Amino acid sequence: MVVALPTWSVMSVKRREHVQRVVTLLARWASVMALSDVESLAWIDAGSWHDALRDADEPRLREMTGDLHRPFGMLHGPAAATRLHDEGERRSDVIEAIRWHTIGSVDWTRTGRALYMADFLEPGRGFMQTDRRFLAERVPEAFDEVFRQVVRVRIEWALREGKGLAPETVSLWNAVR
């Protein structure tokens, strides 16, 4: 499957390869889960576009989002979601999945949850490979349980690394634990 990126994407080759792996994983899960064509396309589009502005510079992302406070690494999702909406994308599940894919959202449908998992579980990442592969294989049969585990592991990593937790992440954990 070839990933269709917006013409305004700002992504390195390495980032494009990551996006391709995310989309491949989402497409596989959608197929095994026998999702409707509508939901499958939402998952694939969210995966294709989630990092569309990942390599844009900080001033551009701050201007696009109007956000002067969040860490720079959290701005590409909201910026891409806003741009997609401005260009006519109206599927709220796709927009919200992209907007919050770095920190999570308690209001997500399966599209947001699937993107959050695929972004973390895609096989090109070098850490916890055996554990992540195991979780990725379980998604179609234990979607909610794997989602909870991914949220937990991501929070544990953030705390271990001394990173703060966004209020949205804390709310998500409180909703799924």
C-alpha positions as CSV (number, residue, x, y, z in Angstrom):
1,M,0.0,0.0,0.0
2,V,1.4,3.4,-1.0
3,V,0.9,6.2,1.5
4,A,-0.8,9.3,0.1
5,L,0.7,12.3,1.8
6,P,-0.6,15.9,1.6
7,T,1.4,18.1,-0.8
8,W,2.2,20.4,2.2
9,S,3.9,17.6,4.2
10,V,7.2,18.3,5.8
11,M,8.8,14.9,6.5
12,S,12.2,13.4,6.2
13,V,12.7,10.1,4.4
14,K,13.1,8.4,7.8
15,R,9.8,9.8,8.9
16,R,8.1,8.7,5.7
17,E,9.3,5.1,6.3
18,H,7.9,5.3,9.9
19,V,4.5,6.5,8.4
20,Q,4.6,3.6,5.9
21,R,5.1,1.1,8.7
22,V,2.3,2.6,10.8
23,V,-0.1,2.4,7.8
24,T,0.9,-1.1,7.0
25,L,0.2,-2.1,10.6
26,L,-3.2,-0.3,10.7
27,A,-4.2,-1.9,7.3
28,R,-3.3,-5.4,8.6
29,W,-5.3,-4.9,11.8
30,A,-8.3,-3.5,9.9
31,S,-8.2,-6.5,7.6
32,V,-8.0,-9.1,10.3
33,M,-10.7,-7.3,12.3
34,A,-12.9,-7.2,9.2
35,L,-13.6,-3.5,9.6
36,S,-16.0,-1.7,7.3
37,D,-14.4,0.0,4.3
38,V,-15.3,3.4,6.0
39,E,-13.5,2.6,9.2
40,S,-10.6,1.0,7.4
41,L,-10.1,4.1,5.3
42,A,-10.3,6.3,8.4
43,W,-7.5,4.2,10.1
44,I,-5.3,4.3,7.0
45,D,-5.8,8.1,6.4
46,A,-5.1,8.9,10.1
47,G,-1.9,6.8,9.9
48,S,-0.9,8.4,6.6
49,W,-1.4,12.0,7.8
50,H,-0.5,11.8,11.5
51,D,3.1,13.0,11.0
52,A,2.5,15.2,8.0
53,L,4.1,18.2,9.7
54,R,6.5,16.2,12.0
55,D,9.6,17.9,10.6
56,A,8.2,21.4,10.2
57,D,10.0,24.1,12.2
58,E,8.9,25.4,15.6
59,P,7.9,28.9,14.5
60,R,5.6,27.5,11.8
61,L,4.0,25.0,14.1
62,R,3.4,27.6,16.8
63,E,1.9,30.0,14.3
64,M,-0.4,27.2,12.9
65,T,-1.6,26.1,16.3
66,G,-1.5,29.4,18.2
67,D,0.0,27.3,21.0
68,L,2.9,29.0,22.8
69,H,3.1,26.7,25.8
70,R,3.2,23.0,24.9
71,P,6.5,21.4,24.1
72,F,7.5,21.7,20.4
73,G,7.3,17.9,19.9
74,M,3.5,18.0,20.7
75,L,2.6,20.6,18.0
76,H,2.8,18.6,14.8
77,G,-0.4,16.7,15.5
78,P,-2.6,19.7,16.2
79,A,-1.0,21.6,13.3
80,A,-1.7,18.8,10.8
81,A,-5.3,18.3,12.2
82,T,-6.0,22.0,11.7
83,R,-4.6,22.1,8.2
84,L,-6.6,19.0,7.2
85,H,-9.8,20.4,8.6
86,D,-9.1,23.8,6.9
87,E,-8.7,21.8,3.6
88,G,-12.1,20.1,4.0
89,E,-11.5,16.9,6.0
90,R,-14.6,16.4,8.0
91,R,-14.2,13.0,9.7
92,S,-13.9,14.0,13.3
93,D,-12.4,10.6,14.3
94,V,-9.6,11.1,11.8
95,I,-9.0,14.7,12.8
96,E,-9.0,13.9,16.6
97,A,-6.8,10.9,16.1
98,I,-4.2,13.1,14.4
99,R,-4.6,16.0,16.8
100,W,-3.9,14.0,19.9
101,H,-1.7,11.0,18.7
102,T,1.3,12.1,20.8
103,I,-0.5,12.4,24.1
104,G,-3.9,10.6,23.8
105,S,-7.5,11.6,24.2
106,V,-10.2,10.2,26.4
107,D,-12.7,11.1,23.6
108,W,-11.2,8.9,20.9
109,T,-13.1,6.4,18.8
110,R,-11.2,3.3,17.7
111,T,-9.5,5.3,15.0
112,G,-7.6,7.4,17.6
113,R,-6.8,4.3,19.7
114,A,-5.6,2.4,16.7
115,L,-3.3,5.2,15.6
116,Y,-1.9,5.6,19.1
117,M,-1.1,1.9,19.2
118,A,0.3,1.7,15.7
119,D,2.5,4.7,16.2
120,F,4.1,3.0,19.2
121,L,4.0,-0.6,18.1
122,E,5.3,-0.2,14.5
123,P,8.2,-2.6,14.0
124,G,10.9,0.0,13.0
125,R,11.3,1.3,16.5
126,G,14.4,-0.1,18.2
127,F,13.2,-0.5,21.8
128,M,11.2,-3.3,23.5
129,Q,11.0,-5.1,20.1
130,T,9.8,-8.5,21.4
131,D,7.2,-7.0,23.7
132,R,5.9,-4.5,21.1
133,R,5.7,-7.3,18.5
134,F,3.7,-9.4,20.9
135,L,1.3,-6.5,21.6
136,A,1.0,-5.7,17.9
137,E,0.0,-9.3,17.1
138,R,-2.7,-9.2,19.8
139,V,-4.4,-6.0,18.8
140,P,-7.1,-7.6,16.5
141,E,-8.2,-10.1,19.3
142,A,-7.7,-7.9,22.3
143,F,-8.0,-4.3,21.1
144,D,-9.0,-2.6,24.4
145,E,-6.6,-4.6,26.5
146,V,-3.6,-3.9,24.3
147,F,-4.6,-0.2,24.1
148,R,-4.6,-0.1,27.9
149,Q,-1.2,-1.7,28.0
150,V,0.2,0.7,25.4
151,V,-1.0,3.7,27.4
152,R,0.5,2.2,30.6
153,V,3.9,1.5,28.9
154,R,4.1,5.0,27.4
155,I,3.3,6.6,30.7
156,E,5.9,4.5,32.5
157,W,8.5,5.5,29.9
158,A,7.6,9.2,30.3
159,L,7.9,9.0,34.1
160,R,11.2,7.0,33.9
161,E,12.7,9.6,31.6
162,G,11.6,12.5,33.8
163,K,9.1,13.8,31.3
164,G,5.9,15.5,32.3
165,L,2.5,14.0,31.6
166,A,0.0,16.1,29.7
167,P,-3.4,16.5,31.4
168,E,-4.9,14.6,28.5
169,T,-2.7,11.7,29.0
170,V,-3.6,11.5,32.7
171,S,-7.3,11.7,31.8
172,L,-6.8,8.9,29.3
173,W,-5.1,6.7,31.9
174,N,-7.8,7.3,34.4
175,A,-10.4,6.3,31.8
176,V,-8.8,3.0,30.8
177,R,-7.2,1.7,34.0
